[in-house]
Amino acid sequence: MVTLLHKLKIWFAVSVVWTMKGKLAEAIRGFQATEADGVWHLHRGLQRIRDPRHRAILFAHSLEEEAHAEEFAHAYQHYGEHAMKPAPYERADLYGDEEPIWKTFAYVHVGERDATHRFKLIRDTLEQGRLKESLRRIVSDEEGHVDLTHRMLVEMGASDRAIRAEVRKVRWSRLWHGWLRAGKQVVDKLATLLLSVTYFVIGPFLFVAARRRLRSRYVEFDNCRLKKLSE
């Protein structure tokens, strides 16, 4: 059921929302920001790893994620009407130093799985074009990243039971933050709508009152006002 709803959501975005002016470019900008954010978290995790082999593997992983961000930036130039401004992110470490490092990569693992699934659906829904070609290359890498991050979790000493528990925790956290973002967007749109309705309702009355005031031959003015204020 969730998969079907996700497919419908992707179809609606690609077939309806992205046909509006600027929406496709804005979506690509969001993809680019997500990939760049993943690079940042990988580098933060690298600082806590001492095993040279693991560091080399994760550094290569971060280079591929950086290449994905660059790929989306080039796709944006194809669809956008102006130079891309990176999307703002308030970045913070996923876990504190007191938590085992493998938990950070459990979070990355979930992100890789979700990104692979989402990009596949978008790729299969899109018509032939620049973004579809970009996603074809990116999905090929992301599928390898899913296996890589799971293998790294095991090599870092996490048990299968601990990995499953942390993955469930990460999914609930991502779902909760997703609901918060969606709620904020709804509130912002409602506030904009109410403000617009208020302007359209009150605006005509203010316009009529202003015209009547301008047509008046006399302007009321208290010549003694300044004197009263100084007393």
MARMARMI-569486 format. One line per field, with one value per residue (C-alpha): x, y, z; chain. Coordinates in steps of 0.02 Angstrom, whole numbers, always signed. Layout:
N
X	X, ...;
Y	Y, ...;
Z	Z, ...;
chaine	A, ...;
// end
This chain:
231
X	+0, +141, +233, +76, +49, +231, +215, +60, +150, +297, +180, +85, +246, +321, +162, +78, +185, +346, +257, +231, +360, +516, +454, +565, +720, +675, +655, +827, +898, +828, +908, +1075, +1062, +1021, +1174, +1286, +1217, +1260, +1440, +1451, +1390, +1509, +1656, +1600, +1594, +1766, +1841, +1795, +1860, +2037, +2041, +2135, +2037, +1869, +1928, +1980, +1814, +1710, +1815, +1782, +1598, +1597, +1679, +1538, +1408, +1496, +1489, +1301, +1280, +1380, +1273, +1115, +1194, +1225, +1047, +983, +1078, +986, +811, +837, +824, +961, +1116, +1080, +1089, +1129, +982, +1014, +1041, +1063, +1179, +1209, +1293, +1172, +1243, +1356, +1531, +1463, +1366, +1453, +1506, +1411, +1246, +1294, +1315, +1152, +1071, +1170, +1118, +933, +959, +1043, +902, +768, +861, +885, +701, +643, +763, +713, +529, +566, +680, +547, +411, +507, +506, +672, +780, +929, +865, +820, +998, +1071, +962, +1010, +1193, +1157, +1044, +1180, +1298, +1166, +1125, +1307, +1305, +1161, +1264, +1421, +1345, +1268, +1433, +1521, +1395, +1436, +1624, +1609, +1543, +1355, +1248, +1103, +982, +1059, +1059, +874, +830, +929, +856, +679, +727, +801, +647, +531, +644, +646, +457, +429, +541, +456, +286, +355, +419, +255, +157, +263, +235, +46, +44, +147, +31, -125, -53, -15, -190, -275, -168, -214, -400, -388, -310, -443, -586, -525, -432, -588, -655, -489, -481, -655, -615, -452, -537, -668, -534, -438, -595, -626, -586, -527, -397, -421, -264, -241, -124, -108, -51, +135, +100, -1, +137, +267, +165;
Y	+0, +119, +77, +109, +278, +321, +276, +385, +528, +513, +503, +658, +755, +707, +719, +870, +971, +967, +1029, +1197, +1330, +1312, +1161, +1032, +1138, +1166, +979, +947, +1081, +983, +821, +910, +976, +803, +726, +867, +846, +661, +704, +816, +677, +551, +666, +695, +508, +486, +594, +462, +311, +249, +93, +142, +22, +86, +265, +229, +144, +284, +418, +337, +329, +516, +554, +463, +559, +720, +668, +642, +817, +883, +781, +859, +1032, +1005, +942, +1099, +1206, +1113, +1147, +1304, +1482, +1551, +1494, +1373, +1437, +1294, +1252, +1306, +1168, +1184, +1037, +949, +786, +639, +567, +627, +561, +450, +346, +208, +266, +125, +213, +358, +237, +151, +319, +336, +159, +201, +360, +262, +135, +269, +371, +219, +175, +354, +387, +223, +271, +445, +375, +251, +386, +520, +541, +530, +679, +750, +708, +529, +503, +575, +463, +310, +338, +388, +239, +120, +193, +203, +18, -20, +102, +7, -154, -58, +31, -130, -222, -79, -90, -274, -244, -107, -236, -207, -363, -398, -371, -204, -149, -192, -99, +56, +53, +54, +198, +295, +267, +332, +483, +522, +498, +616, +752, +729, +760, +915, +985, +946, +1027, +1184, +1196, +1178, +1312, +1431, +1407, +1431, +1590, +1656, +1612, +1696, +1852, +1860, +1838, +1975, +2095, +2057, +2079, +2235, +2312, +2375, +2462, +2548, +2597, +2678, +2770, +2836, +2898, +2990, +3072, +3128, +3202, +3310, +3495, +3520, +3429, +3431, +3484, +3539, +3691, +3688, +3506, +3546, +3681, +3559, +3430, +3556, +3609;
Z	+0, +47, -113, -217, -132, -161, -345, -361, -275, -396, -545, -490, -461, -630, -735, -654, -534, -636, -791, -704, -739, -632, -532, -617, -594, -411, -383, -460, -346, -199, -261, -278, -100, -31, -115, -55, +121, +114, +69, +223, +339, +262, +292, +472, +497, +418, +555, +685, +588, +615, +506, +345, +236, +296, +274, +94, +53, +127, +45, -124, -77, -38, -206, -296, -195, -240, -422, -404, -334, -482, -602, -533, -543, -729, -752, -666, -792, -931, -859, -755, -819, -706, -613, -473, -295, -174, -61, +120, +247, +435, +457, +621, +667, +665, +826, +966, +998, +1138, +1011, +910, +737, +650, +694, +580, +437, +478, +445, +284, +235, +254, +152, +13, +5, +1, -129, -241, -232, -263, -406, -491, -486, -553, -690, -747, -748, -841, -1028, -1117, -1075, -980, -806, -854, -918, -758, -649, -750, -704, -524, -486, -544, -413, -275, -291, -253, -106, -23, -18, +30, +181, +247, +231, +322, +465, +488, +478, +610, +734, +726, +743, +624, +768, +814, +631, +610, +770, +719, +543, +617, +731, +585, +479, +615, +639, +452, +443, +590, +519, +350, +432, +518, +353, +265, +406, +398, +210, +233, +369, +261, +112, +220, +294, +120, +61, +211, +188, +4, +43, +173, +48, -82, +43, +132, -15, -109, +46, +76, -108, -101, +60, -13, -171, -70, +34, -120, -199, -46, -76, +102, +205, +392, +483, +663, +658, +846, +857, +869, +998, +1102, +1094, +1155, +1306;
chaine	A, A, A, A, A, A, A, A, A, A, A, A, A, A, A, A, A, A, A, A, A, A, A, A, A, A, A, A, A, A, A, A, A, A, A, A, A, A, A, A, A, A, A, A, A, A, A, A, A, A, A, A, A, A, A, A, A, A, A, A, A, A, A, A, A, A, A, A, A, A, A, A, A, A, A, A, A, A, A, A, A, A, A, A, A, A, A, A, A, A, A, A, A, A, A, A, A, A, A, A, A, A, A, A, A, A, A, A, A, A, A, A, A, A, A, A, A, A, A, A, A, A, A, A, A, A, A, A, A, A, A, A, A, A, A, A, A, A, A, A, A, A, A, A, A, A, A, A, A, A, A, A, A, A, A, A, A, A, A, A, A, A, A, A, A, A, A, A, A, A, A, A, A, A, A, A, A, A, A, A, A, A, A, A, A, A, A, A, A, A, A, A, A, A, A, A, A, A, A, A, A, A, A, A, A, A, A, A, A, A, A, A, A, A, A, A, A, A, A, A, A, A, A, A, A, A, A, A, A, A, A;
// end
